Amino acid sequence: MTLYRQLVIFTVSLFIILFAGTWFAKLESTKSFLTNQLESHAQDTASSLGLAISQYPDDMVSIETMINALFDRGYYETIRFVDPKGKILLERNLKVVIEGVPSWFIKLVPLKAPEANAYVMAGWRQAGTIYVKSHSGYAYNSLWQDIKHTTLLFALCGIFVLIAGGLGLRMLLRPLVLVEQQAEALCRKEYEIQTKIPRTRELQRIVQVMNRMTEKVKEMFSEQVSHAEGLRKRAYNDTLTGIGNRRYFEGQVKAFLDNKDSGMKGILLLIRIHGLEELNEQRGFLVADELLKRVAALLQEIAAGLAGSVLARLSGSDFVLFLPDYPLSEAERLSGEVVKTLSGLAAADITATENVSNVGACAYDRSVNLDRLLSEADLALAAATQAGANAWHVRMIMESTDKVPLGEGQWKEALGKVLQDRRIVLYSQPVVKAGDKNIVLHQEIFSRIILDEGEIVNAGVFIPVAERLKLVSSLDRMIIEEVTKLDRNQLGADAVAVNLSTSSLQDESFVEWVRKTLVNLPENTPRIIFEFTEFSAVQRENLVKSFAAVVREYGHKMGLDHYGQSGGNLKYLQSLRPDYVKIDRAYTGELKDEDSDSRFFISSICSVAHSIDVIVIAEGVETQKQWQILRELNIDAIQGYIIDTSKPVIKS
């Protein structure tokens, strides 16, 4: 029971006790007063009647006339004239009928009418005695009306006290309600400070202490996040430019190339900046450093529009941009865009030459390792350098030299047929508890489309193309429609995770369609967890938060995929509040010994995420050693080939 209710009940109880005491006191005093009034009334009547009859002691006709005159007024129950020997000479009686007073009140409050008498004298001789008993009906009526008015007055006062007291107590206890809300917000790692301090001394102290505690917890969380961020930056970021370093690049690319579920397609751009030595000699290292920072910033702007891209600085003058699952046809366009963007730095007077950069690109559509990619990109860079200033060159690693990559028009036609004919297949892979692989938390759904030639293409390939062609919301809608046809009993899980493009969230009709779909889901359909990549969720933070609020309203969830891939700040966890995060497989792949930086980074993510009730899942788990280390790091769940591969979903 709340303190407010207790205080209200206590106040009402005191009022009831006060009312009851006052009511009974009022009843007794009124009853006593009316009894005295009846007695006085009877005695006065008896005395005056006895005196009047004494004038005509032997004239019974006159006596009867006087008695009848008084009795007919109706104020008396009995008037009796008795001779000295006790013989009744004349008697009048009126049956007591009390009107307008409830019978229960009469039984509850007995009111006895007293009887008075007076002597009738004939000179010095007693001629008889007059007995008078007043009628109690009028007394009962007066008593009932008085008590009724008193009760009504107290009831009105009670209602007023209850309303005014309730409002007053609510105002007085408002600071405690705010403290409760502040504590609940603190549990969610939301740091609310009460600016309005109550005047009540005790409540004032509570609010001030709560504010100080909130500030301390906020400082602790910020220190925890800063420590984790500092660890990640030292291990995976270039100290000068802030983008990924060689270690970050190798971890991300190897994780993608080793992933059997990823598409064997992609582009790697090797970018070399010219004139750094001349800048150092002629204008100092600060100018050279500024050039590298500007280059990194421009490349980050380009990479921001390329989903899943990996940007890093390999060495002093070399940068690399890896685009997983991008079609080969994009290599020329992207290389030209990078060169054109960087050539604009010549006008800023921070370059030693007009030849700002050269780009060597390697595009592939077959299984390949990182060393081969870098070697081919280096050869392409050498060719670009020979070609002249701000030039680029592309080399291909293709499965068949006769195979021509699809152009944008061909992709548009192909995706149109996919949507028309619903050429989509679903695969699933389980996510299980780290401590017990037999407990399946959910199944992650992977979507793949079928082209005319029967070629199966995974989402990593067709989603980026669909985003550029403005078809991604239609594809996401088709995928969700297929997911809603699944049966949780056949699937072996109560929930499924579906990857969604944040570009679809810009389409208001799509969001409204999702809402209506969730409202009308069949009972056997599993709950849906909508996953977004960390990179895209950070880019469209407000859209993702709004969408998460919509799906959670109907019992579904939101998760972040490939967490750590884009190097996002851990503070975004507090802002986005996903139900879980999936740590990118690049960090899982580095779990080899006790002292690895990846181990400390994953431990920091777990610590920060668990402090705000966010579940942490490790993806790409393939060895017992990785699984063992992850359990030691207090990871919540795992996903990877050590549990099961992705398999086609059997629909009901």
N, C-alpha and C positions, 0 to 999 in steps of 0.2 A: 504494500500500500504506500502511496506517495505521501510525502510530508504535508503537502497541501491538503490532501483528503483527511489526514489525521488531525490537522489543525482545525479544519472545518467541522469535523465530527466532534472534536473537543469543545469548540465554541458553541455548537448547536446543543450539545449535551448540557453545558453550563446554563444556557438559556432555558432549556426545558426544565432543569432543576429549579431555576429561579422562577419560572412561570408556574410550576406546580406548587411551590411553596407559597407564592403570592396568591394563587388561585384558591388554595385551601384556606389561607388566612382571610382572604376576602369573603369566602363562603361562610366561614364561622362567624366573622364579625357581622355580616349582613343577617345571618340567621339569628344571632343573639339579639341584634337590634329589632328585628321584626317580632321576635318572641316577646320582648319587653313592650313593644308597641301594642301587641295583641292583649297582653296582660293589662296595660294601662288603659287601653280602650274598653276592655271588659269591666274593669274596676270603676272607671268614670261613669259608664252607662249604668252599672248596678247602683252606684251611690246616688246619681241623679234620679233614677227611676224609683229607688226606695224612698227618697225624700218626697217625690211627687205623690207616690201612693199613700204616704203617711198623712196627707191632707184628707184622704177619703178611705180610711182603713176598712170600713165596712161596706163600701159601695163597690160591689164586684163588677157592676156594669162599667163604671168609670175606670176601674183597675184594668179590666179586659181591654177597654178602648185604648188606654195608654200603652199597654204591652203590645197590642197589635200594631199600633202606629210605629213603634220602634222596630218590631220584628219584621214588618213588611218592607223595610228599607233594604233587607237582605245582607246586612253586615254581621248577622249573628247566627250561630248554629243552634243555640238553645237559650230560651228565657223561661225561667220556672219560678212560680210564686208558691211558697210552702208556708203552712201555718206553724205556730210554735211547737206543735206536737210532731211535725215532720210530714203531715199530710199535704199532698200536692193539691193546691186549690186551682191552679191554672198553669198550663205548660204549652209552650210552642217550640217545635223542632223543625229544623231544615236539613235535609240530607245534603251532605258535603259533596258537591260536584265541582271539580276543578277543571276549568276550560283553558286551553292554550298552553298547557304544561305537559310534557311527556311523562308517561307513567313511570318510566325507568328513573326519571329525576325525582319523582315523589318517593319511590322506594329507596333510592339512594340517599336522599336527604329528608329524613323524617322531621316534621315540624308540628309539635304538639301545642294546640291552642289551650292556654290556661283558662280556668274558670274562676270568676270573681263573685262575691256576694255582698249584700248590704241588708241591714235590718229595716223593717217597716214598723214604725212606732205609732201607737195611738195614745198620745199624751206621753205619760211615763211608762206605759205598758207596751211590750213587744207584741205587735199584731201579726208578725210573720217575717219571712226572709226571701229576698230576691236573689236568684242565681242567674248569672249571665256568662255565656261562653261565646267568644267571638268566632266568626267564620274564618277558617284557615286558608280558604281558596285565594283570597286576595293577597295574603302574605306569600303563598306559593308563587302566585303570578308575579309579584314584585321581585321575589328572590330569583325566579327563573330569568326574568328580563335583565336583572342586574348582572347575573353570572354570564348570561349570553353576551351581553355587551362587553363585559370584561374579557371573555374568551376571544371575541372577535378582535378587540383591541390588541391583545397579546399576539394573536395570529398575524395581524398586519405588521406589528412590530417585529415578529419573528421573521416574516418574509423580507422585510426591509433589512434586518440585521444579517440574514443569510446572503442576500444579494450584495449589500454594501460590504459586509465582512468578507465575502468570497472575492469580490473585486479588490478589496484592500489587501487581502492575503496574497492574491495573485501578483499584485504590484510589488508587495514586499518581498515575495519569493522569486520575482523575475530574475534577480542576479544568480540565484541557484540554478534556474533553468538554463541560463546562458552558460554557467559553469559546466552543466551536464553536456550541453551542445559542444562546448569547447573541448571537453574530455573525449567525446565521441569523434570530433574532428581530429584530435590528437592521435587517436587510434588509427585513423586513416592517413596519418602523416600530413594533415592539413593544419597549419599553425595559425590559429585565430587568436587575436589579442583583444581583450575587452578594453575599450577606451573609456567607457562610462563607468566610473567607480561608484558603487552605492554609498550612501551616507551612513547606513547602519555599520557600527564598528566591526562587529563579528563578520558580517558579509563582506565588508571592505577588505578585511584581512584575507578571507578565502579567495576573493577575486585577485588580489595582488599576488598571493602565493601561486595561484594557478597561472597567472600571466608569466611569472618568473620561471615556472617549471616549463611552460610552453616554449619560451625563448631558449631555455637550456636544451630541451629536446631538439629544437630546430637547429641549434648550433652543433649538437652531436650528429644529427643526420647529415648536415652540410659537410662536417669534417669527414664523415664516413664516405660520402660521395666523392669529396675532393681527393681523399686518399686513393679510392679505387680509380678515379679518373687519372690521377697522377701516375699510378702504376701502369695503366693501360697506355698512356701517352709515352712514358719512358720506354715501354717495351715495343710498341707498334707504330709510333708516330715519329716523323722527321722533326727534329728539334727546331730547325729554321723555319720551315714552311707550314708545319702543323698537319700536313697530309700524311698518309701512310708511308712507312719506310719499306725497305726491301723485305724485311721479315714479314711484315703485314701482307705485302703483295704475294710473296711465295706461299704463305699459309692459305690465303683466300683462293688463289688460282689452283693450287694443288688439291684443295678440298673440292673444288668444282670439277676438276678433271678426273678425280678419283671417284666421284659420285656416279654410280652406275645408272641412277635414275635421271641424270641430267642429259640434255641433248648434246650430241657431239658436234656442236657448232659454236662459233664465236670469232671474235676479232681482238687482236692485240696490237696496240699502237705504241711504238717506241719513239719518244720525242726527245730530240737533242737540241739544247740551247747553245748558240755560238757566241763567242767573244767574251767569255767570262774571264779568261786570263788577261786579256787586254784591259778589261774594266778594272781588275785588281791592280794592275800595274799603273794605269793612267789615272784612275779616279778613286781608287781605294776599295777595300773589301765591302764597305757599307753600301756602296752603290750596287755592287755585284749581288749582295744579299737582297737588296731591295728589288732587283730584277727578278731573282728567283721567287721571291714572295709574290710579285705581281703575276708571274707565270703560273704559280700554283693557284692563285685566286681565279684566274681566267679558266684554267682547266677544271677547277671545282664547279664553276658556273656551267661549263659544258656537261660535266659528269652528272650534275644535279638533274638534268633532263633525261638521263639514260638510266633506266631502272636496272638495279643489280650491278652497276659498274663498279670497278675497283681502280682507284687512282692512287699512285704512289710515286715517290722519288727514289730512283734506284741508286744514283750516285751524284756527284757534284753537278753535272749538267744534264743528266738523263732523267726523264720522267717516263712513266708507263701508264697506259690506260687500257684495262682489260674489260671487254664487253662480252660476258657469257651469253650464249644462246642467240646472239645477233646474227642475222643472215649475212652471207658473204657479200651480197650486193651493196651493203651499207658501208663497206670498208673504204671505197673511194670517196664517198660523200663525207664521211666523218673525218677522214684524213685531211681533206680540203678545208673543212670547217675549222679544224684545229690550227692548221697553218695560217689561214686567213685571220683568225682571231689573234694569234700571237704576233703576226706581222705588224699589227697595229701598235705594238709597243715601241716601234722605231720612232714614232712621232712623239713619244713621251720623253725623249732625250735621256734614256737610261740604258740604251744598248750601244755596243761598240761598233756595230755594223748594221746595214740594212737587212742583211741575211740573219734574221732572228732565230729561225729554227728550220729543221728538216724532220720529216716524219717517215718512219718505216713501219708499214702495217703488214701483219700476217693474219690471213683469214683461213679458217679451216672448217671442214665438215666431216671429219673422221676422228677416230681415237688418236690422241697425241699427248706427249708429255711436255712439261714446262721447258725443259732444256731445248727441245726441238722448236717450240714456239719462239723462245728468245733468240735462238740461232737464226731462224728464218727472218724474224723481225730485224735483227742486226744486219743481215744481208740486204734487206729491203732499205734499211736506213743508209747503208753504204751507197746503194744505187741512187737514192734520193739526193744524197750529198753530191754525187757526181753529176746529177741532172741540173744542179744550179741552186741559186738562192731561194729559200722558202718553198722548196719542192717536196713532193712526197712520192712514195712508191709503194705498191701493194704486191705481196707474194701470196699465192694460194697453196694450201695443202688440202687437196680434194680427193674424195673417194674414187671418183671417175673423172677423167679429163673431159669426157663428153657431156657431163652433166652441167647444165647451165643454171646458175642460181636464179631464184624467182625475183622478178622486179616488183616494184610497188603495185603496179597495175595488176600483175598476175596474182599477187597476194590478196588484193582486194576481191578479185573474182573467186579465188579459192575459198576465202573466208565466207563470202556470200553463199557459196554452195554448201559449206559446212553448216551455216545457220539454217539454210532452207531445208536441207536433208537431215539435220540433226546428227551429223557425223561426229559423234563424241563418244569416247569410252572413258570409264572411271576406273582408277586403280586406288588401292588403299594400303596403308601401312600402320600397324598398331603403335600406340604410345602407351607404355606400361610404367607401373611404379618402379622406382629404382630399387626398392627393397624386395619386391616380389614381382617377377615378370609375368606371373599368371594373372595379375590384376590389371586389366586393360582400362585405361582412363578414357581414351577415345581413339578413333581411327582417323588418320589424316587422309583426305581424299586428294588424289592427283588427277587432273583432267588432261586428256590427250585427244587431238583431232585426227581425222583420217582424210588425206588428200585423194585426188582422183586416181593417182597411181597406186593407191593402197598404202602409201607411206604414212606411218604413225608419227605425229609430231607432238612433243610435249609442250606444256604451257610456257616454259621458259623461252621457247622460240616464237610461238604465235602471239603471246600476250603483248610484248613490246610493239610488234607490227600492228596489232589490233588497236593499241592505244594511239598510234600515229594516224591510223585510218578512221578513228572515232567509232570503232565497232566494239570496243571492249565491254561496254555496259550490256550490249546484246548478248555477247558471249558469256558474261558473268550470269546473266539472267538464265540462259539455257543451262548452264552448269548447275545453278541452284535448283532449277526445275527438275533436273535429273536426280539431284541429291534428295529432294523431297519425296521421291518415289522409293527410296530405300526403306527396308524393314529392319528395325533395330534388333529383332530376334535373329534374323539371318546374318546380320552384320557382326553380331557378337559384341556390340558396344552400345551404350546408351547415348553416345554423342559422337559427332563427326566434325572434323575441322576442315573448312573450305577456304582456300586462298582466294582473296578478293582484291581487285585493283582499286586503289584509291581514286583513280580517274572516274570510276563508275559512280562514286559518291557525289561528284559534281552534277550528276543528272538527278534532279529532284524527283522526276517520275520513277526512276529506278528505285530510289530510297522508299518512296511511297508504295511501290509494288512489293518490295521486300517486306514492309510492315504488314500489308494485307495478306501476303503469303504466310507469314508467321502466325497470324491470327487464325488462319484456316488450315493449319497443318493437321494431317490425320494423327490419331493417337499413337500409332505404331511407328511414326517417323522419329528418328533420333533427334535429340537436341543439336542445334547447329552452333559451332564455334567459328566465327568469321576471323580469319587470319589476315594480317597485313604485314608486309615486310617492314622492318624497323625504318629503313630509309624512306619509304613512301609515307609511312605514318607520321614521321617527324615533319616531312614536307607539307603535309595537309593535316596538321594536328587537330584543328578545330572541326574539320569534317569528320574525322575518325571519332572524336569524342562525342559528337552529336549522334553519329550512327550507332555507337556503342550504347548510348542511352536508350535508343529506340529498340534495339534487339534485346537488351537486358530487361526491358519492360515486359517482354513476353517470355522470359525464362531462358534466353540464350546468352552466349558469351562472346568475348572478343580477346584475341591473342596476338602477340607480336612474333613474327617469324624471322629467322636469320639475325638474331640480336647480336650486336657487336660487329656485324659485317661492315656497316657504314661508319663505325666509330662514333655513333651518336652519344650525347651526354647522358649519364645515368639519371640526371634529374628529370629526363623525359618520362621515366617510369612513374614518378610521382604525379606528373601532369596527365599522362594518358591513362593510367590505372588499368592496364590490361589484366585479364584473369590469369594469364601466364605469359612467360617469355620463353622462346626456344633459342638457346645459345647456338650460334652458328657453328657448323661442323669444322670450320678452320681451327677454332680453339680446342674443340674436342680432339682433333687429330694431333695436336701438339702435346697431349697428355702422355708423357713418356717417363718422367722421373719426378721425384719429390720437389725439386727446385725449379721446375719450369715456370716461366712467367705466366703461361696460360693457366696453370693451376691456381696461382694467386689471383688472377683476373676473374676466373670462374667463382672462386671463393668469395670475392668481393661482390660480384653480382648476386650471389645467393644471399649474402648478408643484407644487402640493400633491399633486394626484392622481398625477402621474408619479413623484413621490418614493416612493410606496407601490405602484407598478406598477398603477395603475388607469387604464384607457383613458378618454379624454374625447371625447364625441360632441356636436356642435352640431346641434340640431334647428331646423327652421323657416328653413333657408337658402334664400333666394329670388333673390339677386342675385350677380353676379360680384364686386362690391365686397366683399360680406360674405365670400364664399368666399376672396378674396385675403387679407383681413385675418385670417381664421381660420387660414389656412396659415401666415401670419407669426407667429401666436400659438402655433404648434406643436400645433394641435388634431389629434387622431388620425383622426377620421372626421366625416362630415357627413350630414345627412338633410334633405330638403326638396324643394320644387317645382323647384329648379334641376336636380335629378337626375331626379325623376319624381314623378308624383302617385300617390295610393293607388288601386289597381285591384283588382277582384274576383279572388279566388284561384281558379284552375282546378284542381279536384281530379281525381285519377287515377281 
